[in-house]
Amino acid sequence: MSNKTRRAALRQKSARQPLPWWPFALAGGSALFVALIAFAVWQAAGGTLEAKVPVEVQGAPSLKADKEKVDLGSVKLGQTVEVSFRISNVGDKTLSFTEAPYVEVAEGC
């Protein structure tokens, strides 16, 4: 066999074959199926990722904080302190704000 014939045979063997389409369609279909199942589970859970709180007030919205009082002790002037708390609507009606909410800090209470 001559060098030309060998090179031609190697080129034919090493030529890329087109990829089949079905593995991509199967992967896409599987991803879509998983997404649909996740969406259905999310909707069955109430359509929210937040934890549900028990209703304490009937017929109206009502806010409840997880901490009644926060004592930060003595804080020097210029020192930054931070506290966090969770506020939940414990009423059975939707809570909406007519103005931007704010937090009032009471000193010496």
Biopython code that builds the backbone (N, CA, C, O; Angstrom):
import numpy as np
from Bio.PDB.StructureBuilder import StructureBuilder

atoms = [
    (1, "MET", "N", (0.850, -1.158, 0.000)),
    (1, "MET", "CA", (0.000, 0.000, 0.000)),
    (1, "MET", "C", (0.904, 1.232, 0.000)),
    (1, "MET", "O", (1.885, 1.293, 0.741)),
    (2, "SER", "N", (0.568, 2.199, -0.829)),
    (2, "SER", "CA", (1.408, 3.384, -0.955)),
    (2, "SER", "C", (1.083, 4.363, 0.177)),
    (2, "SER", "O", (0.078, 4.228, 0.875)),
    (3, "ASN", "N", (1.960, 5.343, 0.329)),
    (3, "ASN", "CA", (1.769, 6.363, 1.369)),
    (3, "ASN", "C", (0.480, 7.158, 1.150)),
    (3, "ASN", "O", (-0.205, 7.506, 2.111)),
    (4, "LYS", "N", (0.148, 7.446, -0.123)),
    (4, "LYS", "CA", (-1.071, 8.193, -0.424)),
    (4, "LYS", "C", (-2.301, 7.415, 0.006)),
    (4, "LYS", "O", (-3.231, 7.978, 0.583)),
    (5, "THR", "N", (-2.303, 6.137, -0.273)),
    (5, "THR", "CA", (-3.447, 5.300, 0.079)),
    (5, "THR", "C", (-3.593, 5.211, 1.586)),
    (5, "THR", "O", (-4.710, 5.267, 2.101)),
    (6, "ARG", "N", (-2.473, 5.071, 2.309)),
    (6, "ARG", "CA", (-2.511, 5.007, 3.771)),
    (6, "ARG", "C", (-3.044, 6.301, 4.371)),
    (6, "ARG", "O", (-3.865, 6.266, 5.288)),
    (7, "ARG", "N", (-2.587, 7.437, 3.864)),
    (7, "ARG", "CA", (-3.054, 8.731, 4.369)),
    (7, "ARG", "C", (-4.550, 8.914, 4.113)),
    (7, "ARG", "O", (-5.268, 9.413, 4.979)),
    (8, "ALA", "N", (-5.014, 8.523, 2.957)),
    (8, "ALA", "CA", (-6.435, 8.641, 2.628)),
    (8, "ALA", "C", (-7.267, 7.757, 3.556)),
    (8, "ALA", "O", (-8.337, 8.169, 4.004)),
    (9, "ALA", "N", (-6.786, 6.542, 3.848)),
    (9, "ALA", "CA", (-7.506, 5.638, 4.734)),
    (9, "ALA", "C", (-7.547, 6.205, 6.157)),
    (9, "ALA", "O", (-8.573, 6.094, 6.828)),
    (10, "LEU", "N", (-6.459, 6.805, 6.627)),
    (10, "LEU", "CA", (-6.418, 7.407, 7.960)),
    (10, "LEU", "C", (-7.357, 8.608, 8.042)),
    (10, "LEU", "O", (-8.028, 8.795, 9.056)),
    (11, "ARG", "N", (-7.414, 9.419, 6.996)),
    (11, "ARG", "CA", (-8.300, 10.572, 6.978)),
    (11, "ARG", "C", (-9.760, 10.133, 7.058)),
    (11, "ARG", "O", (-10.565, 10.772, 7.737)),
    (12, "GLN", "N", (-10.098, 9.066, 6.383)),
    (12, "GLN", "CA", (-11.474, 8.577, 6.424)),
    (12, "GLN", "C", (-11.832, 8.076, 7.817)),
    (12, "GLN", "O", (-12.948, 8.312, 8.281)),
    (13, "LYS", "N", (-10.919, 7.393, 8.492)),
    (13, "LYS", "CA", (-11.173, 6.877, 9.827)),
    (13, "LYS", "C", (-11.274, 7.994, 10.852)),
    (13, "LYS", "O", (-12.091, 7.937, 11.772)),
    (14, "SER", "N", (-10.422, 9.028, 10.682)),
    (14, "SER", "CA", (-10.386, 10.083, 11.687)),
    (14, "SER", "C", (-11.399, 11.186, 11.432)),
    (14, "SER", "O", (-11.508, 12.104, 12.245)),
    (15, "ALA", "N", (-12.135, 11.133, 10.345)),
    (15, "ALA", "CA", (-13.153, 12.149, 10.070)),
    (15, "ALA", "C", (-14.234, 12.065, 11.143)),
    (15, "ALA", "O", (-14.693, 10.974, 11.482)),
    (16, "ARG", "N", (-14.642, 13.219, 11.678)),
    (16, "ARG", "CA", (-15.651, 13.240, 12.748)),
    (16, "ARG", "C", (-17.016, 12.895, 12.200)),
    (16, "ARG", "O", (-17.454, 13.421, 11.177)),
    (17, "GLN", "N", (-17.666, 12.012, 12.897)),
    (17, "GLN", "CA", (-19.030, 11.661, 12.565)),
    (17, "GLN", "C", (-19.945, 12.671, 13.265)),
    (17, "GLN", "O", (-19.631, 13.102, 14.375)),
    (18, "PRO", "N", (-21.048, 13.055, 12.659)),
    (18, "PRO", "CA", (-21.955, 13.979, 13.346)),
    (18, "PRO", "C", (-22.548, 13.315, 14.590)),
    (18, "PRO", "O", (-22.859, 12.124, 14.592)),
    (19, "LEU", "N", (-22.696, 14.119, 15.649)),
    (19, "LEU", "CA", (-23.246, 13.590, 16.899)),
    (19, "LEU", "C", (-24.722, 13.275, 16.729)),
    (19, "LEU", "O", (-25.441, 14.017, 16.060)),
    (20, "PRO", "N", (-25.178, 12.194, 17.322)),
    (20, "PRO", "CA", (-26.615, 11.884, 17.240)),
    (20, "PRO", "C", (-27.414, 12.899, 18.055)),
    (20, "PRO", "O", (-26.909, 13.410, 19.055)),
    (21, "TRP", "N", (-28.632, 13.200, 17.659)),
    (21, "TRP", "CA", (-29.457, 14.211, 18.312)),
    (21, "TRP", "C", (-30.202, 13.674, 19.525)),
    (21, "TRP", "O", (-30.550, 14.448, 20.416)),
    (22, "TRP", "N", (-30.452, 12.387, 19.584)),
    (22, "TRP", "CA", (-31.316, 11.841, 20.619)),
    (22, "TRP", "C", (-30.768, 11.969, 22.046)),
    (22, "TRP", "O", (-31.581, 12.131, 22.956)),
    (23, "PRO", "N", (-29.444, 11.909, 22.317)),
    (23, "PRO", "CA", (-29.011, 12.099, 23.716)),
    (23, "PRO", "C", (-29.327, 13.504, 24.227)),
    (23, "PRO", "O", (-29.659, 13.687, 25.399)),
    (24, "PHE", "N", (-29.221, 14.497, 23.336)),
    (24, "PHE", "CA", (-29.521, 15.870, 23.746)),
    (24, "PHE", "C", (-31.027, 16.034, 23.992)),
    (24, "PHE", "O", (-31.431, 16.705, 24.942)),
    (25, "ALA", "N", (-31.841, 15.434, 23.153)),
    (25, "ALA", "CA", (-33.284, 15.502, 23.336)),
    (25, "ALA", "C", (-33.691, 14.783, 24.628)),
    (25, "ALA", "O", (-34.565, 15.262, 25.349)),
    (26, "LEU", "N", (-33.075, 13.656, 24.920)),
    (26, "LEU", "CA", (-33.372, 12.916, 26.149)),
    (26, "LEU", "C", (-32.970, 13.724, 27.382)),
    (26, "LEU", "O", (-33.719, 13.781, 28.358)),
    (27, "ALA", "N", (-31.797, 14.347, 27.343)),
    (27, "ALA", "CA", (-31.338, 15.156, 28.479)),
    (27, "ALA", "C", (-32.245, 16.373, 28.674)),
    (27, "ALA", "O", (-32.597, 16.704, 29.806)),
    (28, "GLY", "N", (-32.620, 17.034, 27.592)),
    (28, "GLY", "CA", (-33.509, 18.190, 27.689)),
    (28, "GLY", "C", (-34.884, 17.808, 28.208)),
    (28, "GLY", "O", (-35.456, 18.512, 29.042)),
    (29, "GLY", "N", (-35.409, 16.712, 27.725)),
    (29, "GLY", "CA", (-36.705, 16.240, 28.200)),
    (29, "GLY", "C", (-36.675, 15.864, 29.672)),
    (29, "GLY", "O", (-37.623, 16.142, 30.407)),
    (30, "SER", "N", (-35.593, 15.233, 30.103)),
    (30, "SER", "CA", (-35.448, 14.867, 31.517)),
    (30, "SER", "C", (-35.378, 16.113, 32.391)),
    (30, "SER", "O", (-36.007, 16.163, 33.448)),
    (31, "ALA", "N", (-34.623, 17.116, 31.963)),
    (31, "ALA", "CA", (-34.509, 18.365, 32.724)),
    (31, "ALA", "C", (-35.867, 19.056, 32.815)),
    (31, "ALA", "O", (-36.222, 19.578, 33.872)),
    (32, "LEU", "N", (-36.623, 19.067, 31.731)),
    (32, "LEU", "CA", (-37.955, 19.663, 31.735)),
    (32, "LEU", "C", (-38.888, 18.905, 32.680)),
    (32, "LEU", "O", (-39.670, 19.526, 33.401)),
    (33, "PHE", "N", (-38.816, 17.588, 32.685)),
    (33, "PHE", "CA", (-39.645, 16.771, 33.563)),
    (33, "PHE", "C", (-39.331, 17.064, 35.030)),
    (33, "PHE", "O", (-40.249, 17.214, 35.837)),
    (34, "VAL", "N", (-38.055, 17.145, 35.382)),
    (34, "VAL", "CA", (-37.651, 17.439, 36.759)),
    (34, "VAL", "C", (-38.127, 18.834, 37.161)),
    (34, "VAL", "O", (-38.591, 19.030, 38.284)),
    (35, "ALA", "N", (-38.016, 19.804, 36.251)),
    (35, "ALA", "CA", (-38.470, 21.166, 36.548)),
    (35, "ALA", "C", (-39.985, 21.197, 36.787)),
    (35, "ALA", "O", (-40.453, 21.890, 37.690)),
    (36, "LEU", "N", (-40.743, 20.462, 35.996)),
    (36, "LEU", "CA", (-42.192, 20.418, 36.175)),
    (36, "LEU", "C", (-42.576, 19.776, 37.509)),
    (36, "LEU", "O", (-43.495, 20.249, 38.177)),
    (37, "ILE", "N", (-41.894, 18.722, 37.899)),
    (37, "ILE", "CA", (-42.158, 18.072, 39.181)),
    (37, "ILE", "C", (-41.821, 19.027, 40.330)),
    (37, "ILE", "O", (-42.586, 19.126, 41.290)),
    (38, "ALA", "N", (-40.686, 19.731, 40.244)),
    (38, "ALA", "CA", (-40.298, 20.687, 41.285)),
    (38, "ALA", "C", (-41.328, 21.805, 41.395)),
    (38, "ALA", "O", (-41.670, 22.222, 42.502)),
    (39, "PHE", "N", (-41.826, 22.294, 40.268)),
    (39, "PHE", "CA", (-42.838, 23.347, 40.273)),
    (39, "PHE", "C", (-44.130, 22.845, 40.909)),
    (39, "PHE", "O", (-44.759, 23.570, 41.680)),
    (40, "ALA", "N", (-44.531, 21.629, 40.599)),
    (40, "ALA", "CA", (-45.755, 21.068, 41.170)),
    (40, "ALA", "C", (-45.628, 20.912, 42.682)),
    (40, "ALA", "O", (-46.581, 21.193, 43.409)),
    (41, "VAL", "N", (-44.490, 20.477, 43.158)),
    (41, "VAL", "CA", (-44.275, 20.327, 44.599)),
    (41, "VAL", "C", (-44.298, 21.694, 45.274)),
    (41, "VAL", "O", (-44.875, 21.852, 46.350)),
    (42, "TRP", "N", (-43.665, 22.687, 44.634)),
    (42, "TRP", "CA", (-43.631, 24.040, 45.178)),
    (42, "TRP", "C", (-45.049, 24.606, 45.274)),
    (42, "TRP", "O", (-45.392, 25.232, 46.277)),
    (43, "GLN", "N", (-45.873, 24.399, 44.253)),
    (43, "GLN", "CA", (-47.250, 24.884, 44.271)),
    (43, "GLN", "C", (-48.070, 24.165, 45.343)),
    (43, "GLN", "O", (-48.911, 24.783, 45.997)),
    (44, "ALA", "N", (-47.835, 22.883, 45.524)),
    (44, "ALA", "CA", (-48.564, 22.126, 46.537)),
    (44, "ALA", "C", (-48.214, 22.604, 47.940)),
    (44, "ALA", "O", (-49.020, 22.483, 48.863)),
    (45, "ALA", "N", (-47.009, 23.148, 48.098)),
    (45, "ALA", "CA", (-46.575, 23.656, 49.397)),
    (45, "ALA", "C", (-47.090, 25.068, 49.655)),
    (45, "ALA", "O", (-46.762, 25.663, 50.682)),
    (46, "GLY", "N", (-47.882, 25.606, 48.752)),
    (46, "GLY", "CA", (-48.431, 26.940, 48.974)),
    (46, "GLY", "C", (-47.809, 27.988, 48.079)),
    (46, "GLY", "O", (-48.173, 29.160, 48.172)),
    (47, "GLY", "N", (-46.891, 27.610, 47.221)),
    (47, "GLY", "CA", (-46.292, 28.554, 46.289)),
    (47, "GLY", "C", (-45.327, 29.525, 46.912)),
    (47, "GLY", "O", (-45.058, 30.579, 46.335)),
    (48, "THR", "N", (-44.804, 29.206, 48.059)),
    (48, "THR", "CA", (-43.863, 30.104, 48.714)),
    (48, "THR", "C", (-42.750, 29.295, 49.355)),
    (48, "THR", "O", (-42.927, 28.129, 49.710)),
    (49, "LEU", "N", (-41.617, 29.928, 49.494)),
    (49, "LEU", "CA", (-40.485, 29.266, 50.135)),
    (49, "LEU", "C", (-40.387, 29.638, 51.610)),
    (49, "LEU", "O", (-39.530, 29.119, 52.325)),
    (50, "GLU", "N", (-41.256, 30.532, 52.068)),
    (50, "GLU", "CA", (-41.237, 30.963, 53.454)),
    (50, "GLU", "C", (-41.943, 29.937, 54.340)),
    (50, "GLU", "O", (-42.814, 29.194, 53.888)),
    (51, "ALA", "N", (-41.550, 29.918, 55.594)),
    (51, "ALA", "CA", (-42.207, 29.027, 56.547)),
    (51, "ALA", "C", (-43.566, 29.609, 56.900)),
    (51, "ALA", "O", (-43.696, 30.820, 57.081)),
    (52, "LYS", "N", (-44.558, 28.774, 56.998)),
    (52, "LYS", "CA", (-45.901, 29.214, 57.383)),
    (52, "LYS", "C", (-45.940, 29.386, 58.899)),
    (52, "LYS", "O", (-45.374, 28.589, 59.647)),
    (53, "VAL", "N", (-46.627, 30.453, 59.338)),
    (53, "VAL", "CA", (-46.801, 30.684, 60.770)),
    (53, "VAL", "C", (-48.260, 30.429, 61.120)),
    (53, "VAL", "O", (-49.140, 30.646, 60.287)),
    (54, "PRO", "N", (-48.526, 29.980, 62.321)),
    (54, "PRO", "CA", (-49.915, 29.722, 62.698)),
    (54, "PRO", "C", (-50.707, 31.030, 62.804)),
    (54, "PRO", "O", (-50.176, 32.051, 63.240)),
    (55, "VAL", "N", (-51.974, 30.989, 62.403)),
    (55, "VAL", "CA", (-52.849, 32.157, 62.464)),
    (55, "VAL", "C", (-53.260, 32.390, 63.915)),
    (55, "VAL", "O", (-53.749, 31.481, 64.586)),
    (56, "GLU", "N", (-53.052, 33.639, 64.401)),
    (56, "GLU", "CA", (-53.415, 33.996, 65.772)),
    (56, "GLU", "C", (-54.544, 35.021, 65.812)),
    (56, "GLU", "O", (-55.211, 35.165, 66.837)),
    (57, "VAL", "N", (-54.767, 35.745, 64.692)),
    (57, "VAL", "CA", (-55.788, 36.789, 64.635)),
    (57, "VAL", "C", (-56.723, 36.470, 63.477)),
    (57, "VAL", "O", (-56.276, 36.248, 62.351)),
    (58, "GLN", "N", (-58.032, 36.448, 63.761)),
    (58, "GLN", "CA", (-59.024, 36.150, 62.727)),
    (58, "GLN", "C", (-59.617, 37.455, 62.186)),
    (58, "GLN", "O", (-59.947, 38.359, 62.954)),
    (59, "GLY", "N", (-59.749, 37.546, 60.856)),
    (59, "GLY", "CA", (-60.432, 38.672, 60.231)),
    (59, "GLY", "C", (-59.597, 39.904, 59.970)),
    (59, "GLY", "O", (-60.134, 40.912, 59.510)),
    (60, "ALA", "N", (-58.295, 39.865, 60.247)),
    (60, "ALA", "CA", (-57.440, 41.041, 60.028)),
    (60, "ALA", "C", (-55.983, 40.608, 59.947)),
    (60, "ALA", "O", (-55.625, 39.540, 60.446)),
    (61, "PRO", "N", (-55.137, 41.430, 59.321)),
    (61, "PRO", "CA", (-53.702, 41.144, 59.366)),
    (61, "PRO", "C", (-53.137, 41.583, 60.716)),
    (61, "PRO", "O", (-53.683, 42.486, 61.350)),
    (62, "SER", "N", (-52.064, 40.963, 61.152)),
    (62, "SER", "CA", (-51.439, 41.324, 62.416)),
    (62, "SER", "C", (-49.957, 40.970, 62.366)),
    (62, "SER", "O", (-49.584, 39.868, 61.964)),
    (63, "LEU", "N", (-49.124, 41.913, 62.776)),
    (63, "LEU", "CA", (-47.676, 41.677, 62.798)),
    (63, "LEU", "C", (-47.244, 41.145, 64.152)),
    (63, "LEU", "O", (-47.772, 41.544, 65.190)),
    (64, "LYS", "N", (-46.278, 40.238, 64.127)),
    (64, "LYS", "CA", (-45.704, 39.710, 65.363)),
    (64, "LYS", "C", (-44.207, 39.551, 65.152)),
    (64, "LYS", "O", (-43.776, 38.985, 64.148)),
    (65, "ALA", "N", (-43.413, 40.049, 66.093)),
    (65, "ALA", "CA", (-41.956, 39.922, 66.044)),
    (65, "ALA", "C", (-41.531, 38.718, 66.871)),
    (65, "ALA", "O", (-42.173, 38.382, 67.867)),
    (66, "ASP", "N", (-40.447, 38.068, 66.456)),
    (66, "ASP", "CA", (-39.989, 36.897, 67.204)),
    (66, "ASP", "C", (-39.281, 37.279, 68.504)),
    (66, "ASP", "O", (-39.063, 36.422, 69.360)),
    (67, "LYS", "N", (-38.915, 38.568, 68.664)),
    (67, "LYS", "CA", (-38.301, 39.048, 69.905)),
    (67, "LYS", "C", (-39.096, 40.249, 70.393)),
    (67, "LYS", "O", (-39.315, 41.198, 69.640)),
    (68, "GLU", "N", (-39.523, 40.213, 71.636)),
    (68, "GLU", "CA", (-40.268, 41.332, 72.215)),
    (68, "GLU", "C", (-39.331, 42.477, 72.576)),
    (68, "GLU", "O", (-39.672, 43.647, 72.401)),
    (69, "LYS", "N", (-38.139, 42.131, 73.085)),
    (69, "LYS", "CA", (-37.210, 43.138, 73.582)),
    (69, "LYS", "C", (-35.794, 42.725, 73.197)),
    (69, "LYS", "O", (-35.449, 41.545, 73.238)),
    (70, "VAL", "N", (-34.983, 43.706, 72.824)),
    (70, "VAL", "CA", (-33.583, 43.456, 72.488)),
    (70, "VAL", "C", (-32.732, 44.341, 73.391)),
    (70, "VAL", "O", (-32.871, 45.564, 73.368)),
    (71, "ASP", "N", (-31.856, 43.735, 74.183)),
    (71, "ASP", "CA", (-30.970, 44.486, 75.074)),
    (71, "ASP", "C", (-29.550, 44.340, 74.561)),
    (71, "ASP", "O", (-28.970, 43.255, 74.600)),
    (72, "LEU", "N", (-28.999, 45.437, 74.082)),
    (72, "LEU", "CA", (-27.636, 45.415, 73.553)),
    (72, "LEU", "C", (-26.604, 45.822, 74.593)),
    (72, "LEU", "O", (-25.414, 45.901, 74.285)),
    (73, "GLY", "N", (-27.044, 46.080, 75.820)),
    (73, "GLY", "CA", (-26.113, 46.471, 76.864)),
    (73, "GLY", "C", (-25.597, 47.881, 76.633)),
    (73, "GLY", "O", (-26.227, 48.666, 75.924)),
    (74, "SER", "N", (-24.460, 48.207, 77.223)),
    (74, "SER", "CA", (-23.853, 49.532, 77.042)),
    (74, "SER", "C", (-23.092, 49.549, 75.731)),
    (74, "SER", "O", (-22.280, 48.667, 75.453)),
    (75, "VAL", "N", (-23.365, 50.559, 74.936)),
    (75, "VAL", "CA", (-22.712, 50.692, 73.639)),
    (75, "VAL", "C", (-21.981, 52.031, 73.622)),
    (75, "VAL", "O", (-22.586, 53.075, 73.867)),
    (76, "LYS", "N", (-20.687, 52.001, 73.336)),
    (76, "LYS", "CA", (-19.900, 53.230, 73.280)),
    (76, "LYS", "C", (-20.271, 54.028, 72.048)),
    (76, "LYS", "O", (-20.668, 53.466, 71.028)),
    (77, "LEU", "N", (-20.141, 55.327, 72.144)),
    (77, "LEU", "CA", (-20.428, 56.225, 71.037)),
    (77, "LEU", "C", (-19.531, 55.890, 69.849)),
    (77, "LEU", "O", (-18.315, 55.775, 70.000)),
    (78, "GLY", "N", (-20.112, 55.738, 68.700)),
    (78, "GLY", "CA", (-19.367, 55.412, 67.486)),
    (78, "GLY", "C", (-19.250, 53.916, 67.221)),
    (78, "GLY", "O", (-18.865, 53.512, 66.124)),
    (79, "GLN", "N", (-19.577, 53.097, 68.205)),
    (79, "GLN", "CA", (-19.517, 51.646, 68.033)),
    (79, "GLN", "C", (-20.771, 51.178, 67.291)),
    (79, "GLN", "O", (-21.880, 51.607, 67.608)),
    (80, "THR", "N", (-20.594, 50.318, 66.325)),
    (80, "THR", "CA", (-21.725, 49.798, 65.561)),
    (80, "THR", "C", (-22.191, 48.490, 66.168)),
    (80, "THR", "O", (-21.389, 47.603, 66.458)),
    (81, "VAL", "N", (-23.494, 48.380, 66.357)),
    (81, "VAL", "CA", (-24.089, 47.139, 66.848)),
    (81, "VAL", "C", (-25.149, 46.704, 65.848)),
    (81, "VAL", "O", (-25.683, 47.517, 65.093)),
    (82, "GLU", "N", (-25.437, 45.435, 65.855)),
    (82, "GLU", "CA", (-26.400, 44.897, 64.910)),
    (82, "GLU", "C", (-27.281, 43.873, 65.598)),
    (82, "GLU", "O", (-26.817, 43.095, 66.431)),
    (83, "VAL", "N", (-28.547, 43.882, 65.245)),
    (83, "VAL", "CA", (-29.494, 42.907, 65.774)),
    (83, "VAL", "C", (-30.447, 42.544, 64.640)),
    (83, "VAL", "O", (-30.731, 43.367, 63.770)),
    (84, "SER", "N", (-30.930, 41.329, 64.653)),
    (84, "SER", "CA", (-31.893, 40.931, 63.630)),
    (84, "SER", "C", (-33.076, 40.252, 64.311)),
    (84, "SER", "O", (-32.946, 39.640, 65.371)),
    (85, "PHE", "N", (-34.212, 40.378, 63.677)),
    (85, "PHE", "CA", (-35.414, 39.728, 64.163)),
    (85, "PHE", "C", (-36.321, 39.462, 62.985)),
    (85, "PHE", "O", (-36.166, 40.065, 61.923)),
    (86, "ARG", "N", (-37.264, 38.562, 63.172)),
    (86, "ARG", "CA", (-38.188, 38.182, 62.098)),
    (86, "ARG", "C", (-39.581, 38.684, 62.456)),
    (86, "ARG", "O", (-40.075, 38.496, 63.568)),
    (87, "ILE", "N", (-40.194, 39.333, 61.465)),
    (87, "ILE", "CA", (-41.557, 39.818, 61.631)),
    (87, "ILE", "C", (-42.457, 38.990, 60.725)),
    (87, "ILE", "O", (-42.143, 38.785, 59.552)),
    (88, "SER", "N", (-43.575, 38.513, 61.267)),
    (88, "SER", "CA", (-44.494, 37.668, 60.507)),
    (88, "SER", "C", (-45.907, 38.216, 60.604)),
    (88, "SER", "O", (-46.272, 38.862, 61.586)),
    (89, "ASN", "N", (-46.688, 37.952, 59.579)),
    (89, "ASN", "CA", (-48.112, 38.263, 59.598)),
    (89, "ASN", "C", (-48.831, 37.060, 60.200)),
    (89, "ASN", "O", (-48.901, 35.999, 59.581)),
    (90, "VAL", "N", (-49.367, 37.230, 61.410)),
    (90, "VAL", "CA", (-50.058, 36.128, 62.080)),
    (90, "VAL", "C", (-51.573, 36.250, 61.943)),
    (90, "VAL", "O", (-52.318, 35.513, 62.589)),
    (91, "GLY", "N", (-52.031, 37.176, 61.103)),
    (91, "GLY", "CA", (-53.452, 37.309, 60.821)),
    (91, "GLY", "C", (-53.833, 36.468, 59.621)),
    (91, "GLY", "O", (-52.967, 35.968, 58.903)),
    (92, "ASP", "N", (-55.123, 36.313, 59.404)),
    (92, "ASP", "CA", (-55.581, 35.498, 58.282)),
    (92, "ASP", "C", (-55.873, 36.328, 57.029)),
    (92, "ASP", "O", (-56.311, 35.778, 56.018)),
    (93, "LYS", "N", (-55.637, 37.643, 57.079)),
    (93, "LYS", "CA", (-55.815, 38.521, 55.922)),
    (93, "LYS", "C", (-54.450, 38.984, 55.415)),
    (93, "LYS", "O", (-53.462, 38.956, 56.149)),
    (94, "THR", "N", (-54.408, 39.409, 54.151)),
    (94, "THR", "CA", (-53.168, 39.880, 53.539)),
    (94, "THR", "C", (-52.743, 41.201, 54.159)),
    (94, "THR", "O", (-53.563, 42.100, 54.347)),
    (95, "LEU", "N", (-51.474, 41.312, 54.470)),
    (95, "LEU", "CA", (-50.915, 42.525, 55.059)),
    (95, "LEU", "C", (-50.310, 43.368, 53.955)),
    (95, "LEU", "O", (-49.513, 42.876, 53.157)),
    (96, "SER", "N", (-50.690, 44.647, 53.908)),
    (96, "SER", "CA", (-50.084, 45.561, 52.930)),
    (96, "SER", "C", (-49.759, 46.866, 53.643)),
    (96, "SER", "O", (-50.470, 47.283, 54.557)),
    (97, "PHE", "N", (-48.684, 47.499, 53.216)),
    (97, "PHE", "CA", (-48.228, 48.752, 53.815)),
    (97, "PHE", "C", (-48.652, 49.916, 52.923)),
    (97, "PHE", "O", (-48.500, 49.859, 51.703)),
    (98, "THR", "N", (-49.189, 50.979, 53.546)),
    (98, "THR", "CA", (-49.530, 52.180, 52.785)),
    (98, "THR", "C", (-48.354, 53.147, 52.742)),
    (98, "THR", "O", (-48.289, 54.006, 51.863)),
    (99, "GLU", "N", (-47.425, 53.015, 53.682)),
    (99, "GLU", "CA", (-46.206, 53.823, 53.728)),
    (99, "GLU", "C", (-45.027, 52.889, 53.962)),
    (99, "GLU", "O", (-45.202, 51.730, 54.337)),
    (100, "ALA", "N", (-43.823, 53.408, 53.736)),
    (100, "ALA", "CA", (-42.621, 52.616, 53.975)),
    (100, "ALA", "C", (-42.498, 52.334, 55.475)),
    (100, "ALA", "O", (-42.582, 53.261, 56.280)),
    (101, "PRO", "N", (-42.301, 51.072, 55.863)),
    (101, "PRO", "CA", (-42.178, 50.756, 57.293)),
    (101, "PRO", "C", (-40.859, 51.279, 57.862)),
    (101, "PRO", "O", (-39.877, 51.427, 57.135)),
    (102, "TYR", "N", (-40.846, 51.557, 59.163)),
    (102, "TYR", "CA", (-39.636, 52.019, 59.825)),
    (102, "TYR", "C", (-39.554, 51.378, 61.202)),
    (102, "TYR", "O", (-40.539, 50.843, 61.711)),
    (103, "VAL", "N", (-38.378, 51.437, 61.792)),
    (103, "VAL", "CA", (-38.167, 50.898, 63.128)),
    (103, "VAL", "C", (-37.811, 52.064, 64.035)),
    (103, "VAL", "O", (-36.927, 52.859, 63.716)),
    (104, "GLU", "N", (-38.498, 52.165, 65.163)),
    (104, "GLU", "CA", (-38.219, 53.226, 66.121)),
    (104, "GLU", "C", (-37.356, 52.659, 67.240)),
    (104, "GLU", "O", (-37.659, 51.606, 67.801)),
    (105, "VAL", "N", (-36.287, 53.364, 67.554)),
    (105, "VAL", "CA", (-35.390, 52.923, 68.611)),
    (105, "VAL", "C", (-35.685, 53.747, 69.847)),
    (105, "VAL", "O", (-35.614, 54.976, 69.815)),
    (106, "ALA", "N", (-36.015, 53.074, 70.935)),
    (106, "ALA", "CA", (-36.293, 53.739, 72.198)),
    (106, "ALA", "C", (-35.069, 53.605, 73.085)),
    (106, "ALA", "O", (-34.549, 52.507, 73.281)),
    (107, "GLU", "N", (-34.610, 54.735, 73.621)),
    (107, "GLU", "CA", (-33.401, 54.726, 74.453)),
    (107, "GLU", "C", (-33.795, 54.633, 75.923)),
    (107, "GLU", "O", (-34.705, 55.326, 76.379)),
    (108, "GLY", "N", (-33.112, 53.785, 76.643)),
    (108, "GLY", "CA", (-33.302, 53.693, 78.087)),
    (108, "GLY", "C", (-34.559, 52.951, 78.506)),
    (108, "GLY", "O", (-34.988, 53.089, 79.652)),
    (109, "CYS", "N", (-35.144, 52.197, 77.651)),
    (109, "CYS", "CA", (-36.359, 51.461, 78.027)),
    (109, "CYS", "C", (-36.017, 50.098, 78.558)),
    (109, "CYS", "O", (-36.912, 49.337, 78.924)),
]
sb = StructureBuilder()
sb.init_structure("model")
sb.init_model(0)
sb.init_chain("A")
sb.init_seg("    ")
for serial, (resi, resn, name, xyz) in enumerate(atoms, 1):
    if name == "N":
        sb.init_residue(resn, " ", resi, " ")
    sb.init_atom(name, np.array(xyz, "f"), 0.0, 1.0, " ", f" {name:<3s}", serial, name[0])
structure = sb.get_structure()
